[in-house]
Amino acid sequence: MTEPRDRYDVVVIGGGPVGENAADRVVRGGLSAALVEAELVGGECSYWACTPSKALLRPGAALEAARGVAGAAEAVTGPPDAAAV
């Protein structure tokens, strides 16, 4: 990773798969690029999982989210049912 600069040749907004590719091509072409992303560089596919693994990860994420909400947290009594997932 390089140090932040005041000026870039290209600013890519969105660090999903397309943004990553665009920034990579710009840099490989000899220009400087800044990649701006509000959430996850790589987007959902690269770091939050793609199908079919998304189906395996979502139940755990849903349980974690429910445990963080008063009223819903009390209803969560155990881990996900692995066979059902």
C-alpha positions, 0 to 999 in steps of 0.5 A, spaced: 500 500 500 502 506 498 502 513 502 496 517 501 497 523 496 494 530 495 492 528 488 490 522 483 490 521 476 483 517 477 478 516 483 474 510 483 468 510 487 466 504 489 471 498 491 466 492 489 469 487 484 468 492 478 471 498 482 477 494 484 478 492 477 478 499 474 483 501 480 488 495 478 487 497 470 489 504 472 495 503 476 497 498 471 497 503 466 501 507 469 497 512 473 495 513 480 488 511 483 484 512 489 479 507 491 473 510 495 469 505 499 464 506 505 463 499 507 467 493 504 473 493 499 471 487 494 464 488 496 459 483 498 462 477 493 469 478 495 468 478 503 461 477 505 461 470 500 457 468 494 452 463 493 452 457 495 457 459 501 452 465 502 446 460 504 451 457 509 453 464 512 447 468 513 443 464 518 449 465 523 449 473 521 442 473 522 442 470 529 448 475 531 444 481 529 438 478 533 442 477 539 444 485 538 436 487 539 433 487 546 426 483 545 429 479 540 435 477 543 431 473 549 428 469 543 434 466 540 436 460 544 441 456 541 446 456 535 443 455 528 441 448 526 446 445 521 442 440 518 437 445 516 442 450 513 
